[in-house]
């Protein structure tokens, strides 16, 4: 198969179960690069067996880690995937057809559509899981990731294109794994708030929970996906409320920041 001057980048930490599938889904990338932050499983060995070059980098936070990864790429055009994501055959074909024109243009980036597999099956109605647009393919001199510890985004000021076929996201194999991720993401987000000295508004928490649940369950059509939709909406609402409760604790008891960080590392949740 023809290859293109494109680097596939994946940041990893204990992703041995999924990294091979992710790397194999992009056969046309001239370079496959894995930025690993200290995996204790077989992530590195599996990535190398599937053709990736592995660079070790202690964890910086999602945005800084992605920006570091950009500096390690051999090619100007970069495709960023998470280890639990992979291209569908339809998207791989579309990319092969459109990459030459894209690379020859002055475009900054391309938006890809992400479809979610949840509890072992694709979501059918929940809108964020039905082709959510995400900027994941970009020219490294024309775009940059924000420096947020979590919920980073790609920023650019210029033309872009949107691809039609989706890529897949295997969204947490189990609810315990989802809750671990929620706990970690909330901690990172609260540290960002702490750095920015964001005001504490605990009074908003019950309202935020209710609005977050209604937004996902009703307005984003999660209810049409049955009980799986209920679980998604409840998880999102709990995350929104928990972040505010944890931030309140950080501000009221600053010692909890270091105590929680040590506990998360000790239990393998953070790094």
Residue frames as qw, qx, qy, qz and C-alpha x, y, z in Angstrom:
[[0.000, 0.889, 0.459, 0.000, 0.00, 0.00, 0.00],
 [0.351, 0.618, -0.039, 0.702, 1.21, 3.49, -0.78],
 [0.467, -0.568, -0.416, 0.535, 2.45, 5.55, 2.16],
 [0.128, 0.879, 0.164, 0.430, 2.24, 9.32, 2.63],
 [0.380, 0.275, -0.429, 0.772, 4.54, 11.75, 4.47],
 [0.557, -0.591, -0.119, -0.571, 2.27, 11.63, 7.50],
 [0.190, 0.214, -0.824, 0.489, 3.01, 10.83, 11.15],
 [0.655, -0.517, -0.454, -0.312, 0.45, 8.97, 13.24],
 [0.091, 0.388, -0.604, 0.690, 0.91, 10.04, 16.88],
 [0.703, -0.494, -0.456, -0.230, -0.54, 8.20, 19.88],
 [0.088, -0.548, 0.583, -0.593, 0.12, 9.14, 23.51],
 [0.784, -0.174, -0.576, -0.155, -0.04, 6.11, 25.79],
 [0.200, -0.441, 0.702, -0.523, -0.02, 4.83, 29.34],
 [0.351, 0.001, 0.906, -0.239, -0.81, 1.15, 29.86],
 [0.640, 0.437, -0.001, -0.632, -2.62, 0.67, 26.54],
 [0.173, -0.294, 0.904, 0.258, -1.29, -2.77, 25.57],
 [0.460, 0.352, 0.798, -0.163, -4.80, -4.08, 24.87],
 [0.446, 0.788, 0.380, -0.189, -5.67, -1.49, 22.25],
 [0.085, -0.761, 0.340, 0.547, -2.53, 0.13, 20.83],
 [0.368, -0.096, 0.808, 0.450, -1.96, -2.52, 18.15],
 [0.324, 0.639, 0.692, 0.087, -5.41, -2.07, 16.63],
 [0.051, 0.922, 0.090, -0.374, -4.97, 1.70, 16.60],
 [0.207, -0.605, 0.550, 0.536, -1.59, 1.55, 14.83],
 [0.371, 0.090, 0.852, 0.358, -2.69, -1.05, 12.30],
 [0.331, 0.738, 0.568, -0.155, -5.70, 1.05, 11.26],
 [0.191, 0.926, -0.124, -0.300, -3.41, 3.63, 9.59],
 [0.864, -0.002, 0.356, 0.356, -1.31, 1.56, 7.16],
 [0.531, 0.715, 0.173, 0.420, -0.56, 4.54, 4.90],
 [0.272, -0.952, 0.143, 0.008, 1.30, 6.60, 7.53],
 [0.634, 0.570, -0.432, 0.295, 5.02, 6.81, 6.74],
 [0.210, 0.300, -0.692, 0.622, 5.75, 7.13, 10.47],
 [0.653, -0.580, -0.422, -0.243, 3.98, 5.76, 13.52],
 [0.221, 0.408, -0.513, 0.722, 5.04, 7.43, 16.75],
 [0.636, -0.598, -0.484, -0.061, 4.04, 6.49, 20.29],
 [0.039, 0.574, -0.416, 0.704, 4.76, 8.87, 23.17],
 [0.724, -0.374, -0.579, 0.002, 4.69, 6.73, 26.31],
 [0.183, -0.733, 0.276, -0.595, 4.64, 8.14, 29.83],
 [0.150, -0.429, 0.792, -0.408, 5.85, 5.15, 31.81],
 [0.850, -0.066, -0.253, -0.456, 3.60, 2.20, 30.99],
 [0.382, -0.444, 0.777, -0.233, 4.02, -0.78, 33.29],
 [0.852, 0.219, 0.443, -0.173, 2.31, -3.27, 30.96],
 [0.650, 0.017, 0.570, 0.502, 3.41, -4.39, 27.46],
 [0.347, 0.875, 0.197, -0.275, 2.40, -1.17, 25.68],
 [0.013, -0.781, 0.485, 0.393, 5.92, -0.38, 24.47],
 [0.356, -0.184, 0.877, 0.265, 6.62, -3.90, 23.19],
 [0.478, 0.549, 0.684, -0.037, 3.26, -4.14, 21.42],
 [0.259, 0.902, 0.016, -0.344, 3.68, -0.70, 19.83],
 [0.097, -0.636, 0.660, 0.388, 7.12, -1.60, 18.53],
 [0.435, 0.070, 0.885, 0.151, 5.83, -4.92, 17.20],
 [0.413, 0.719, 0.558, -0.034, 3.22, -2.98, 15.21],
 [0.562, 0.495, 0.240, 0.618, 5.78, -0.71, 13.60],
 [0.149, -0.965, -0.118, -0.180, 5.86, 2.28, 15.93],
 [0.456, 0.348, -0.413, 0.707, 8.83, 4.27, 17.14],
 [0.545, -0.719, -0.429, 0.040, 8.46, 4.81, 20.89],
 [0.228, 0.518, -0.299, 0.769, 9.61, 7.93, 22.70],
 [0.502, -0.497, -0.631, 0.321, 9.53, 8.01, 26.50],
 [0.024, 0.467, -0.061, 0.882, 8.27, 11.24, 28.05],
 [0.120, -0.294, -0.748, 0.583, 7.14, 11.70, 31.68],
 [0.034, 0.715, 0.680, 0.157, 3.55, 12.89, 31.85],
 [0.189, 0.034, -0.019, 0.981, 3.05, 16.62, 31.23],
 [0.384, 0.489, 0.404, -0.672, -0.73, 16.81, 30.96],
 [0.663, 0.461, 0.582, 0.093, -2.74, 16.12, 27.82],
 [0.370, 0.927, 0.045, -0.045, -2.15, 19.40, 26.00],
 [0.129, -0.823, 0.536, 0.140, 1.58, 19.71, 26.78],
 [0.641, -0.165, 0.736, 0.145, 2.09, 16.00, 26.05],
 [0.659, 0.606, 0.435, 0.092, 0.51, 16.38, 22.61],
 [0.226, 0.958, -0.170, -0.047, 2.60, 19.47, 21.90],
 [0.403, -0.598, 0.672, 0.168, 5.74, 17.59, 22.91],
 [0.726, 0.189, 0.651, 0.117, 4.71, 14.77, 20.57],
 [0.513, 0.846, 0.137, -0.046, 4.43, 17.26, 17.72],
 [0.022, -0.875, 0.466, 0.127, 8.09, 18.19, 18.16],
 [0.528, -0.338, 0.771, 0.111, 9.12, 14.53, 17.78],
 [0.766, 0.480, 0.408, -0.125, 7.40, 13.91, 14.43],
 [0.504, -0.145, 0.533, 0.664, 9.40, 13.44, 11.24],
 [0.182, 0.441, 0.632, 0.610, 6.63, 14.82, 9.01],
 [0.084, -0.092, 0.079, -0.989, 4.75, 18.10, 8.87],
 [0.644, -0.231, -0.291, -0.669, 1.31, 16.49, 8.63],
 [0.011, -0.156, 0.877, -0.455, 0.19, 14.70, 11.79],
 [0.643, -0.341, -0.488, -0.482, -2.75, 12.44, 12.59],
 [0.111, -0.312, 0.703, -0.629, -3.46, 12.30, 16.34],
 [0.726, -0.282, -0.504, -0.374, -5.40, 9.33, 17.69],
 [0.519, -0.513, 0.543, -0.414, -5.89, 7.95, 21.18],
 [0.035, -0.265, 0.962, 0.051, -4.99, 4.33, 21.79],
 [0.367, 0.311, 0.827, -0.291, -8.68, 3.37, 22.12],
 [0.510, 0.677, 0.064, -0.527, -9.48, 4.93, 18.73],
 [0.463, -0.115, 0.745, 0.466, -8.98, 3.49, 15.25],
 [0.319, 0.333, -0.351, -0.815, -9.82, 4.33, 11.67],
 [0.777, 0.303, 0.483, -0.268, -12.66, 2.53, 9.95],
 [0.578, 0.096, 0.617, 0.526, -11.81, 1.05, 6.53],
 [0.289, 0.822, 0.437, 0.221, -14.06, 3.69, 4.96],
 [0.161, -0.970, 0.082, 0.161, -12.12, 6.55, 6.58],
 [0.581, -0.408, 0.521, 0.473, -8.77, 4.96, 5.69],
 [0.518, 0.416, 0.596, 0.450, -9.88, 4.83, 2.05],
 [0.109, 0.953, 0.265, 0.101, -11.14, 8.42, 2.14],
 [0.376, -0.832, 0.247, 0.325, -7.87, 9.64, 3.63],
 [0.618, -0.102, 0.579, 0.522, -5.82, 7.82, 1.00],
 [0.394, 0.643, 0.528, 0.390, -7.87, 9.56, -1.69],
 [0.018, -0.962, -0.203, -0.184, -7.82, 13.06, -0.17],
 [0.645, -0.609, 0.068, 0.457, -4.41, 13.30, 1.50],
 [0.573, 0.141, 0.301, 0.749, -2.45, 14.35, -1.63],
 [0.058, 0.731, 0.327, 0.596, -4.71, 17.31, -2.27],
 [0.512, -0.840, -0.179, -0.001, -4.84, 18.26, 1.42],
 [0.717, -0.419, 0.106, 0.547, -1.07, 18.14, 1.81],
 [0.453, 0.271, 0.326, 0.784, -0.54, 20.28, -1.26],
 [0.105, -0.826, -0.373, -0.410, -2.97, 22.91, -0.02],
 [0.123, 0.442, -0.386, 0.800, -2.59, 25.68, 2.53],
 [0.684, -0.540, -0.331, -0.362, -5.08, 24.08, 4.89],
 [0.188, -0.606, 0.595, -0.494, -4.31, 24.01, 8.60],
 [0.313, -0.110, 0.878, -0.346, -6.25, 20.94, 9.61],
 [0.475, -0.132, -0.685, -0.537, -8.97, 18.42, 8.88],
 [0.568, -0.213, 0.454, -0.652, -11.93, 17.55, 11.04],
 [0.303, 0.018, -0.940, -0.156, -12.71, 13.87, 11.49],
 [0.669, -0.337, -0.074, -0.658, -16.00, 12.44, 12.71],
 [0.055, 0.261, -0.907, 0.324, -15.84, 10.16, 15.76],
 [0.753, -0.262, -0.370, -0.478, -18.36, 7.38, 16.38],
 [0.266, -0.474, 0.690, -0.478, -18.56, 5.80, 19.83],
 [0.693, -0.105, -0.703, -0.123, -18.82, 2.16, 20.80],
 [0.278, -0.434, 0.495, -0.700, -20.20, 1.94, 24.34],
 [0.671, -0.138, 0.610, -0.398, -20.91, -1.14, 26.45],
 [0.495, -0.067, 0.834, 0.234, -19.89, -3.30, 23.52],
 [0.406, 0.583, 0.660, 0.245, -22.11, -1.77, 20.82],
 [0.200, 0.249, 0.190, 0.928, -22.29, 1.43, 18.72],
 [0.147, 0.488, 0.462, -0.726, -24.45, 4.24, 20.05],
 [0.295, 0.455, 0.731, 0.414, -27.32, 4.82, 17.63],
 [0.011, -0.854, -0.443, -0.273, -28.89, 8.12, 18.67],
 [0.465, -0.764, -0.101, 0.437, -26.80, 9.99, 21.25],
 [0.442, 0.896, 0.016, 0.042, -25.58, 12.97, 19.23],
 [0.138, -0.843, 0.514, 0.079, -21.99, 13.35, 20.55],
 [0.586, -0.245, 0.763, 0.120, -21.43, 9.68, 19.73],
 [0.672, 0.522, 0.524, 0.042, -22.83, 9.93, 16.19],
 [0.585, 0.550, 0.215, 0.556, -20.11, 11.66, 14.24],
 [0.334, -0.886, -0.065, 0.314, -18.73, 14.24, 16.67],
 [0.576, 0.745, -0.095, 0.323, -16.41, 16.55, 14.70],
 [0.646, -0.684, 0.154, 0.303, -12.85, 16.64, 16.04],
 [0.401, 0.844, -0.355, 0.011, -9.76, 18.30, 14.59],
 [0.850, -0.378, 0.350, 0.109, -7.22, 15.47, 14.59],
 [0.757, 0.262, 0.297, 0.520, -5.31, 15.82, 11.31],
 [0.032, -0.986, -0.043, 0.158, -3.15, 18.95, 11.10],
 [0.624, 0.570, -0.191, 0.500, -0.05, 20.68, 9.81],
 [0.659, -0.459, -0.361, 0.474, 2.31, 21.18, 12.72],
 [0.320, -0.020, -0.004, 0.947, 3.35, 24.68, 11.65],
 [0.222, -0.336, -0.334, -0.852, -0.25, 25.87, 11.30],
 [0.695, -0.519, -0.283, -0.408, -1.94, 24.43, 14.40],
 [0.204, 0.334, -0.733, 0.556, -1.17, 23.85, 18.06],
 [0.530, -0.479, -0.700, 0.002, -2.79, 22.07, 21.00],
 [0.335, -0.806, 0.080, -0.481, -3.92, 24.15, 23.95],
 [0.272, 0.401, -0.744, 0.460, -1.88, 23.68, 27.13],
 [0.705, -0.389, 0.119, -0.581, -4.80, 22.41, 29.21],
 [0.263, -0.345, 0.883, -0.181, -4.06, 19.43, 31.46],
 [0.300, 0.283, 0.911, 0.010, -7.26, 17.79, 30.18],
 [0.376, 0.767, 0.504, -0.127, -9.93, 18.52, 27.56],
 [0.242, -0.465, 0.369, 0.767, -7.29, 20.03, 25.29],
 [0.626, 0.675, 0.375, -0.114, -8.22, 21.16, 21.80],
 [0.589, 0.093, 0.368, 0.713, -6.42, 21.91, 18.56],
 [0.089, 0.857, 0.189, -0.472, -6.26, 25.62, 17.77],
 [0.467, 0.062, 0.490, 0.733, -5.62, 27.10, 14.34],
 [0.230, 0.724, 0.178, -0.625, -6.54, 30.16, 12.35],
 [0.125, 0.408, -0.648, -0.631, -7.01, 29.24, 8.73],
 [0.724, 0.140, -0.348, -0.579, -8.79, 26.93, 6.30],
 [0.363, -0.192, 0.892, -0.189, -9.77, 23.37, 7.13],
 [0.541, 0.023, -0.630, -0.556, -11.72, 20.51, 5.61],
 [0.644, -0.183, 0.549, -0.500, -14.12, 17.95, 7.06],
 [0.170, 0.170, -0.934, -0.266, -13.94, 14.27, 6.18],
 [0.675, -0.151, -0.253, -0.676, -17.09, 12.21, 5.83],
 [0.806, -0.106, -0.582, -0.020, -16.37, 8.67, 7.03],
 [0.551, -0.771, 0.159, -0.278, -16.01, 8.14, 10.81],
 [0.396, 0.341, -0.792, 0.315, -13.31, 6.76, 13.03],
 [0.724, -0.462, -0.481, -0.177, -14.26, 4.61, 16.02],
 [0.084, -0.541, 0.559, -0.623, -13.82, 5.21, 19.72],
 [0.656, -0.252, -0.711, 0.036, -14.02, 2.19, 22.02],
 [0.210, -0.662, 0.185, -0.696, -15.27, 4.21, 24.98],
 [0.313, -0.425, 0.687, -0.499, -14.01, 2.42, 28.10],
 [0.422, 0.022, -0.884, -0.201, -14.48, -1.36, 28.12],
 [0.437, -0.471, -0.752, 0.146, -16.26, -1.27, 31.51],
 [0.257, -0.887, -0.209, -0.322, -17.89, 1.16, 33.92],
 [0.689, -0.627, 0.003, 0.362, -15.10, 0.81, 36.53],
 [0.593, 0.051, 0.256, 0.762, -12.58, 1.88, 33.87],
 [0.070, 0.723, 0.338, 0.599, -14.83, 4.80, 32.95],
 [0.480, -0.857, -0.179, -0.049, -15.07, 5.90, 36.58],
 [0.714, -0.359, 0.101, 0.593, -11.30, 5.76, 36.97],
 [0.397, 0.343, 0.312, 0.792, -10.94, 8.01, 33.93],
 [0.191, -0.837, -0.329, -0.394, -13.61, 10.39, 35.25],
 [0.637, -0.718, -0.100, 0.263, -11.75, 10.63, 38.58],
 [0.633, -0.156, 0.213, 0.728, -8.45, 11.39, 36.86],
 [0.234, 0.537, 0.383, 0.714, -9.90, 13.89, 34.39],
 [0.331, -0.876, -0.298, -0.183, -11.70, 15.73, 37.17],
 [0.659, -0.584, 0.003, 0.474, -8.47, 16.02, 39.17],
 [0.510, 0.087, 0.312, 0.797, -6.61, 17.44, 36.17],
 [0.023, 0.711, 0.411, 0.569, -9.38, 19.92, 35.39],
 [0.478, -0.848, -0.227, 0.039, -9.49, 21.11, 38.99],
 [0.639, -0.368, 0.110, 0.666, -5.73, 21.69, 38.97],
 [0.300, 0.400, 0.371, 0.782, -6.20, 23.89, 35.91],
 [0.259, -0.833, -0.356, -0.335, -8.90, 25.83, 37.76],
 [0.645, -0.666, -0.114, 0.358, -6.58, 26.15, 40.77],
 [0.562, -0.025, 0.214, 0.798, -3.80, 27.57, 38.60],
 [0.074, 0.497, 0.375, 0.779, -6.23, 30.15, 37.21],
 [0.009, -0.123, -0.551, 0.826, -7.65, 30.94, 40.67],
 [0.306, -0.366, -0.616, -0.626, -11.18, 30.29, 39.44],
 [0.407, -0.304, 0.353, -0.786, -13.85, 31.37, 41.96],
 [0.020, -0.121, -0.981, 0.151, -15.59, 28.66, 43.96],
 [0.498, -0.056, -0.091, -0.860, -19.31, 28.52, 43.23],
 [0.048, 0.019, 0.986, -0.157, -20.57, 25.47, 45.09],
 [0.448, 0.364, 0.452, -0.680, -24.13, 26.79, 44.99],
 [0.522, 0.442, -0.405, -0.607, -24.16, 26.02, 41.27],
 [0.065, -0.266, 0.959, 0.069, -23.46, 22.31, 41.78],
 [0.451, 0.310, 0.790, -0.277, -27.03, 20.94, 42.07],
 [0.514, 0.713, 0.092, -0.468, -28.14, 23.04, 39.11],
 [0.187, 0.610, -0.690, -0.341, -25.11, 22.01, 37.05],
 [0.277, -0.056, 0.959, -0.029, -25.89, 18.33, 37.74],
 [0.506, 0.519, 0.595, -0.347, -29.51, 18.70, 36.65],
 [0.431, 0.772, -0.138, -0.446, -28.74, 20.72, 33.53],
 [0.029, 0.506, -0.819, -0.269, -25.91, 18.40, 32.46],
 [0.374, 0.123, 0.915, -0.090, -28.19, 15.37, 32.81],
 [0.505, 0.659, 0.416, -0.370, -31.04, 16.97, 30.89],
 [0.253, 0.737, -0.411, -0.474, -28.72, 18.23, 28.16],
 [0.014, 0.329, -0.914, -0.238, -27.37, 14.75, 27.43],
 [0.300, 0.205, 0.913, -0.183, -30.46, 12.67, 28.18],
 [0.417, 0.694, 0.501, -0.305, -33.05, 14.80, 26.40],
 [0.307, 0.864, -0.108, -0.385, -31.51, 17.37, 24.09],
 [0.083, 0.580, -0.758, -0.287, -28.65, 15.15, 22.89],
 [0.817, 0.120, -0.307, -0.473, -31.09, 12.23, 22.51],
 [0.050, 0.353, -0.909, 0.216, -29.34, 9.79, 24.87],
 [0.606, 0.029, 0.560, -0.564, -32.77, 8.53, 25.99],
 [0.799, 0.399, -0.185, -0.410, -33.25, 6.95, 22.56],
 [0.478, 0.420, -0.766, 0.091, -30.32, 4.63, 23.28],
 [0.797, -0.369, -0.463, -0.121, -32.19, 3.10, 26.21],
 [0.714, -0.683, -0.052, 0.142, -30.46, 2.35, 29.49],
 [0.713, 0.040, 0.070, 0.697, -27.03, 2.90, 27.92],
 [0.134, 0.651, 0.161, 0.730, -28.11, 6.45, 27.21],
 [0.551, -0.797, -0.138, -0.205, -29.24, 6.88, 30.80],
 [0.821, -0.366, -0.008, 0.438, -25.84, 5.68, 32.04],
 [0.516, 0.325, 0.124, 0.783, -24.02, 8.10, 29.74],
 [0.129, -0.762, -0.163, -0.614, -26.15, 11.05, 30.86],
 [0.701, -0.705, -0.102, -0.026, -25.81, 10.17, 34.54],
 [0.799, -0.145, 0.017, 0.584, -22.04, 9.76, 34.23],
 [0.331, 0.498, 0.130, 0.791, -21.68, 13.13, 32.50],
 [0.356, -0.797, -0.145, -0.467, -23.82, 14.86, 35.13],
 [0.812, -0.546, -0.081, 0.193, -21.91, 13.24, 37.99],
 [0.685, 0.118, 0.041, 0.717, -18.62, 14.33, 36.44],
 [0.077, 0.672, 0.134, 0.725, -19.85, 17.92, 36.15],
 [0.566, -0.767, -0.081, -0.290, -20.89, 17.97, 39.81],
 [0.878, -0.324, -0.068, 0.344, -17.88, 16.09, 41.16],
 [0.540, 0.397, -0.025, 0.742, -15.43, 18.56, 39.56],
 [0.162, -0.728, 0.002, -0.666, -17.03, 21.41, 41.50],
 [0.786, -0.607, -0.045, -0.109, -17.07, 19.49, 44.78],
 [0.860, -0.069, -0.043, 0.503, -13.43, 18.50, 44.38],
 [0.342, 0.542, -0.025, 0.767, -12.40, 22.06, 43.51],
 [0.461, -0.767, -0.031, -0.446, -14.23, 23.30, 46.60],
 [0.887, -0.427, -0.029, 0.173, -12.21, 20.84, 48.66],
 [0.707, 0.255, -0.034, 0.659, -8.93, 21.94, 47.04],
 [0.058, 0.666, -0.035, 0.743, -9.61, 25.55, 47.94],
 [0.639, -0.679, -0.002, -0.361, -10.87, 24.79, 51.46],
 [0.799, -0.481, 0.343, 0.110, -8.14, 22.26, 52.25],
 [0.409, 0.782, -0.439, -0.171, -5.03, 22.87, 50.08],
 [0.322, -0.457, 0.829, -0.029, -3.26, 19.86, 51.62],
 [0.784, 0.241, 0.527, -0.220, -5.74, 17.63, 49.79],
 [0.576, 0.733, -0.271, -0.239, -4.09, 18.48, 46.45],
 [0.175, 0.579, -0.795, 0.047, -0.89, 16.65, 47.30],
 [0.511, -0.117, 0.779, -0.344, -2.65, 13.95, 49.31],
 [0.789, 0.439, 0.278, -0.327, -4.92, 13.10, 46.36],
 [0.497, 0.712, -0.470, -0.157, -2.03, 13.23, 43.88],
 [0.102, -0.448, 0.876, -0.148, -0.09, 10.69, 45.95],
 [0.632, 0.105, 0.676, -0.363, -3.15, 8.45, 46.26],
 [0.739, 0.587, 0.006, -0.332, -3.87, 8.52, 42.53],
 [0.361, 0.642, -0.675, -0.043, -0.27, 7.56, 41.71],
 [0.305, -0.307, 0.854, -0.288, -0.24, 4.86, 44.41],
 [0.668, 0.265, 0.621, -0.314, -3.36, 3.26, 42.93],
 [0.421, 0.031, 0.713, 0.560, -2.14, 3.54, 39.35],
 [0.295, 0.796, 0.520, -0.090, -4.73, 6.13, 38.32],
 [0.203, 0.967, -0.136, -0.069, -2.29, 8.96, 37.66],
 [0.884, 0.183, -0.046, 0.429, 1.36, 9.00, 36.70]]
